[in-house]
Amino acid sequence: MKLSDYEQEMLAGEHGYSKQYGMQQIQRVGTFFDATDTVEIAQVHLMADPESLGETGVEFLECLAARPQPERSVVVPAVTDPRGVDLNAYKKLGQTDSMADLEIRATAAFRSLGFMMTDTCINYQTICPPVLGEHVAFGDTGSSIYANSVQGARTNFEGGPSALAAALTGRAPRYGFHLDQHRVGTCLFEIDFRPKDLSDWGALGAYVGREMASYWEVPVIAGVEDVPTSDEMKQFGAALASFGSTPLFHMIGITPEAPNLKTVFDSNQPKAVKIAKQDVDALVKSYMPSDDKLDVVVFAGPQLSLMEMQTLAEHLRGRSIHSDVALIATTSPEIKYACDRMGLTEAIETAGGMVLSGVCFYQMYAREIGEANGWKRLMSNSAKLVNILGGYGYEPMLASMETCVECAVQGRITGDLS
């Protein structure tokens, strides 16, 4: 890799160990992916919850945080993904004091390094949305695909060490989706229907994701006539990234780099794969259980926007969740504060639900929580969450928010789930 004089100085340790670590990490990743040089990045979104970090990861962060200033500090705005423990609610969920202690230690280390503890995967909706052409280093798959696709920014999926290195140096290896040639469409999907709710948008993203053969494929969606909302794009992209390990999609006439087919395919347009509504319905039905048992309803993955929280509160207002079922909603600290102020938290919790701040269900020791509470059958309107939680010992199913709430009130899976 070609490095500037300043980057060579960082690599040589002239600006301290933390910057040296960062450049070493960037050089290793860049060499692996045949990057010719680096790109300066404008902001970092780091995914490093304590369940992923473990004791060793937290100790490493504490070692960096113990270095003197200014060498240990991040050099670009750097924010955090959801954490693993809501310290105001962890005991209710059956999480342990050791989990909370690891969270406290990791948070203290990140703060010492200069990270802003935003604790959200919807940073693009709540903190500082990147703009067209801006190079960033984002870790969460949902935030990465939204930044790349909906906002036209440029990032790869950055693992925790890579995002940390980017924050400490202000650089990322110039490969993958930082480059024009990797942002060209590779496959075309055509739809002739509009998903009716957020779970349907997620199911459509899941269907497209299942068709992806590699990280480097860029799906192009044609036939979407009405512009999707931010939350619809969020659920579509998060599911696509989860099912397909895909960091970028284009939606013709809607996303900023896809004004038409000719532009997005660079004249090499493939034959369209048609997706019918029954194809998406079949994917949803594949998660349907054989009985009506229900343990927990979760709205997370991604965290809920203020609009989603308002909708959930309206569904629950004046109703009571059945005593046999738990209902959990996760959102960012900023949105939680707004919900408290607007009475939305009160409406959800009065009905028997739990609103968690700064966490996301699959990143908060989901397996251990399930075992502690005896939860097995889980319902959500997030296709991303449903995809992930099957690997954590749950029997997940996908349904609309309205259906999820109705089933939580009834205490069992009921009604028309089509």
N, C-alpha and C positions, 0 to 999 in steps of 0.2 A: 504493500500500500504506500502511496505517496503521501507523506505527512508534511505539513507546514513547519516552519521553524518553531513556532509556539507549541505545536503538537509534539515535535521532537523533544522539546524541553520538558513537557509534561511526562513523556514516556521515559525520559532519563532521570526523573525524580527531582528535577530542579524546582518544581512547584509543590513538593510534598508527596507523601506516600499516597494519599487519597486520589490525587489527580493522576499519579503514576498507575495506580490500580485501574482507574477508569480507562486510561489510554491502552493499557495492556489488554483489557477486556474488549475494547473496541477493535484493536488490531487483530485479536484472535477471531472474533466473529467476522470481521471484514475479510480476513484471509480465507476463511472457510467458504464464504460466499463470493469470492473473487471480486471484492470491491476494489476499485482503483484508488479511491481516496475517501475522505469523509465529507459530510455535509453539516453545516451549522444548523442546529435545531432551535426552535423558538420556545418550546415548552416540553415538559415531561409529565407523563401520567404513569405512576409506578404501581404495579400489582405485586404486593408482598405481604399477604396476610400471615399471621403468626402460625396458623396450621401448616402453611407451605414453608415458612421459614424454619420452624422448629427451633430447638435450643441452640444448635450450632449457627444457624442463620442469624439469630438475634445476637449471639455473642460477637459475630463478625461485625454487625452494624454497630454494636457498642464499642468495638475497637476503633472503627472509623470515627465514631462520634467523640472519642477521647483524644483524637489528634488536635493539634492547636489550630487556631484560626489564623489566616483565612483558608488554609489548605483543605479543611474538611467541608467547607460550605459548598452547596450547589451554586452554579453560576447562571442558571436560567430558572424561570418560574417552574416549580416542581410540586405536583399535587399527588394525593394518594387515592388508591382504589378502596373499596369497602374493607373494613377491618373484620376480625373474626369474633369479636366480643363487644356487645353493647353493655358497658359497665353498669348501666342502670337496670338491666333486665336479665343478666346472664344466669342468676340463680333460679329464676322462674323457669328457664329453659333446661335446667339440669346441667349447665356447664359448670366447670370446677374452678376453684380459686387458682389452681396452677395455670389454667387457660387464661384467666384474667391477668395474672401476674406477668405472663409472657407478653400479653397485649400491652400492658402498661410499660414494660421495658422496651418493646419495639417502638412504641409511640414516642417515648422519651428520646430514643436514639435518632429517630427520623427528625424530630423537632430540632435536635442539636445540629443535625446536618443541614437544616434550613428548609426542610419540606413543609409545605402547608398541609395540615391534616384535614383535607376535605372529605376523605373517607367516602368516596362516591364513584360509581361506574358510569354515572350520567353527567360527567364533568362537562360534556358538550352541551347539555341543556341548562346547567346551573352555574358553572364557574367562568370559563373563558373559552368559548368556542373557537377552534382554529378556522382559518379562512382559506380560500382557494389558493393553492400553490404553496402554502406554508409547510415547511418541513418540521415535523414533531417526532417525539419518541413516546408512543403510547403502548401500554402493556395489555390492558383488558381487551379481549377480543371484540366485545360489543362496542367499546369506545373507539377502537382502532378502525373497525369497518364503517362506523358512522362518520368518523373524521375523514377517512379516505373517500367514501362514496358520496355521502350527502353534502359534505362541506368542501370536498375537493382538496383537502390537505394531503400530506404525504407521510406515511409511516409504515413500517413493518410491524408485525407482532413482536414486541420487545419483551423478552423475559425479564424477571426481576433484576438480575445482575446487569443486563444490558441497559435497562432503563436507568438504573442507579449510575452506571458509567456515563450515560448521556447527561444526566443531571450534574455530575461532578465536573464534566469537561465541556459541556455545550456542544457536543459532537455526536454523530452517529455514523456508522459505515454507510457509504453511498452504494446501496445495492437494492434489488427488489423493487418495491413500490415507491421508492424515491426517484426511480428512473422512468422516463417516458415510455420506453419499449415494453415495460412490464404492466403498464396501465391500459394497454389496448385490449379490447374484448377478445375472448377466445371461444365462447359458446353463447348461443342465443336461445332464449326461452320466450315463448309467446303465450299470453293469457287473454281470455275473452270474458273474464268476469272480474268483479271487484270484491276482495275479501270483506266480510261484513263487520268484523270486529278485530280487536288486537290479537286474539288467539288465532284467528284465521290468517292474519298477516304473518304471525310466527310460523304457522303450519306451512304457508307458502314458502317462506324462507327455508324451512326444514326440508321441504321437497327439493328445492333447488340445491341446497347444500348436499343432500344425499347423492346428487348427480355429479358432484365435483370429484375429479380424479387426483388432484394435487393442490397444494398451496398456491401454485402459480397460475391456476385457472382464474379467469375473470368472467363471471357470468353477466350477460346483458339481458335485461327484462324489457320486453316490448308489450304493448297492449294496455298499459295502465293509463287510463284516460283522465281520471280525477286525481289531482295531486294528493298524495298521502300526507297525513299529519306527521309531526315530529315523532309522536309516540308510535304511530303505525310503522314509520321507517325504522324506529328503534327496535321494535319487536321483530320485524322482518330481517334486519341486518344481524341482530344478535343470534337469532336462530340459524341463519345462513352460516355465520361464522362458527357456531357450535357444531352443527351437523357436517359442515364442509371444510373447516379449517381455512376459511377463505377471508382475506382481508379487504377485498374490494369488489363491488358490483356497480354496474351502471343501469340506470332506468331511463329509457329513451324519452327525451323531451322533459325530463324532470330533474335528474341529477346534473351537476354543472358541467361535467366533461362529456355528456352524451346528448348533444342537441339533436342528433340524427344517427341512423345506422352507419352511414358512410364514414362519419367522423370517428365513431367509437371503434369501428373494425379496421380502420386504415385500409379499406378497399378489399379486405379478405373476409367477407361475410359468410359464415357457415349456414347450413340449413337449420331452420328453426325447429326446436323441440316444443311441441304444443302441450300446455298444461291445462287440463280441464278442471272444473270445480270438483268433479267426482274423484279426481286424483288426490287432491288435497283432503277431501272428506275421508278418503280411504286411509290416509296417513293418520288422521285424528282417531279414526275408529280402531286402528291397530293398537292403541293404548287403552281401549275400553276393557275393564275387568269383567269377570264372570259373575260377580255378586255386587251387592250395594253397600258394602262396608266402606267407611270413610273415617280416617283418623285425623288428618290435618289438611288445611287449605293454606297455600302459601302464595303470596303475591310478591315476587322478587325475580331477580335474574332477567333483565336489569331492575335496579331500584325504580320505584314508582315516581313519576313526575307529579307536580302539584295538581295537574288536571286529572291524572289517574287517582290520586288520593281523594280528590273531590268526588269523583264518580263512585269510588268505593264507599265513601261516607254516605252518599245519597242512597246507595243500595242497602246500607245497614241501618239507616236512621229509623228509629222506632221499632227495630226488630231485635231478636236475641239469638245468638249463636247457641246451638245445642250443646249441652254439657259434655257430650261424648266426642266433640270435635273441637280442635284448636284452629284458630285463624290468625295468621301472621302476615303483616305487611311491612316491607322494609323500604326505607327511603333515605335520602341524604340528610345530614344534619341541618343544612340550610332549609330544605323543604319541610323537615320535621318542625323546625321553629315556626315556619309560616303556617303549618297545619295546626300547631298549638294555638297560635294567635287567631286563626280563623274558625276555630271550633271543630275542625275536621278530625283531629286526634280524639277529642272528647266523644264525637259521634261514633267512631269506630270502637273505642274502648268501652263505651257505655253498652254497646251491643255484645261485648265479650271478646272483642278482638284485641290483638297486641300489635302496637306500632313500634318497630325497632328503628333506631337511628344509626346511620354510618356503617351498617353491616349488610351483607347479602347472604341468603340462606345457605347456598352451597359452599361458601367460604368460611362458615362459622361452625366447623366441626359437625357437619350435617349428620354423619353416621352416628356419632356419639349422642347427639341430641335425640335422634330417632330411637336409639336403644334406651336412653334414659327415660323417655316418655312412652315407650311402647308404640311408637308410630310406625306404620308400615305403608298403608294406603294413603297416598298424597295426591291432591288435586291442585292444579295451577292453570292460569291462563297464559303462562310463559312456555313456549315450545323449547326454548333454551334450557330452562330449569328442568323440564320433563326429560329432556335428553340426558342431562348430567346425572340426575338423581337416581336413575336406574343402577348406576354404578356405586351408589352409596347405601344399598340395601333397601331402597324404597320400591313400591309399586306405583309409579306415577301415572297420572292421566291428564289429558289436556281438555279444557273447556273454557267457555267465555267467562268473564268476570261475573256477569249476572248469574250464570248457572252455578259457578263456584259458590257464590254467596247463598243461593237458594239451597244448595246441598248442605252447606254449613249450618244453616238454620234448621233444616229438616233432620240433620244428624246422619244422613245417609245419601248415597248417590241416587238421585231420583229425577224424574221428568224426562223430557226429550233432549238427549245430548247430541243430536245430529247437528 
